[in-house]
């Protein structure tokens, strides 16, 4: 796919089509590497980003009884 470079201040940017962003899983950030003259963009994943929400959901289903002992 050929794309045009867009002047942004002293830099240049590339517009990525939404279909490419979706297919590759890009969010609001990307990791940029240059290897042997090639630019490589990789999506940034935050694997723990939703842990707090998941814990809240789990606590609603399985509330913690303070003072009770854990059973393994």
Secondary structure, 3 states (H helix, E strand, C coil): CCCCEEEECCEEEECCCHHHHHHHCCCCCEEEEEECCEEEEEECCCCCCCHHHHHHHHHHHCCCCCCCCCCC
